[in-house]
Amino acid sequence: MSQQQENGISRRDFVRISGRFGLTSTLLAASGIGATMTASSLARAAEEEEKKRNQTTPKHTLRFGASGFNERNLDIQKSGQLFFARDIEARTNGAIRVEFMGSNEVCNQLDCVSKTQQGIVDMFSASTQNSAGGAPYYNVLDFAYMFPSTASMFHFFYDNRSEKLFREPLRERHNIQFLFTHCDLRGLMMGLKWADKPLVTSLEDLAGTKNRVTGTQLGRIAMQQLNLNPVPVAWEETLDGLRQGLLDGSETWMAAVAYAGMAPVVSQAVDLRFFAGTEHTAMSLPVFDKLGGDLQDQVMESAYTAQIFTQGMNEAGRVQVVGAAENPMPGTVFAKNNVRVAPLSDEVRQQAAEMCAPEFNPEPWEQWRERLNGWAGGIDVYQEIHGIAREIPSDMAAVNVKPNRWWRA
């Protein structure tokens, strides 16, 4: 049963309501109703939302291309897109209006970044890993085992040094203003041919398997070193591949399995945590520059607030909505779809790090490290980010990382 049917909303009802009141107003309304949503309650809320948003004439209307994001997965992955849209409209008193275009309407995971660079959309949301094909500096986040935890990732993105190491090169090389991101770590999501196999406990269990890889070039290096046979497969072919056994698995993070509708064809979620999973929101730098100083400040404040939102909400959602735990809670996506979580031991992950991480196995990474260092002005970006990620205790909870306005000195 789909998420919208459980909530009493059919696809036809949603299309009808969004056709009348606009997709953005309908999605914003839906995000505020939750599990009690019905067609009539959504229509009333969408009408109220649209009236409120039309009380002022915007100075800037920003087209927001969000790959895959729609009413069906609204409450699964808490990556902050609609929260940001609502916050920036309220914060600017309607001077900025956001027109949300999800469900791959104008762009998908692989091309949202290029369509932003081309001016087709003004801002976008997609994983940095899939965006790396169109903006290669995103690869800097994808060195194997550079981040030991999600807490270390939030610590880096809040840190002022992330401007020089990450955001500034994105602006200079790719015309992208990075706003905020959710943080997770990627594992292997095994398809239905693994349903009757014992739970994965070792790297040997995975050796030689055939696994879909996203757009990240560095992620492929890690998979090759781990003998995981990375194969680039179009998203529309991935689910069938996992269902029919043509693919053993796919590298992604657990919330993405639920968010992208993969759970029915995933039998084991192997918690390898071998590189970053970051569903981020960014915008065109030329568009950002045209806003002027005051509105730019407001955009960054909204990005900061959305970063805090994702820090807390996604951590809770992974356990309470997705079921990304060794024993998924009843009612979670994993529990409903019989997805078993293979937690792996610290020793197995250390073994994996020694096989593929640059600090233990530098040779496969040298070409990319040199390239990324050059783009960053000669800084050893891997070493710098690796160090920042280890400034906090390895067992710190992600929700305990202190927020910081990273763009301010």
Disulfide bonds with the S-S distance in Angstrom:
Cys107-Cys112 1.95
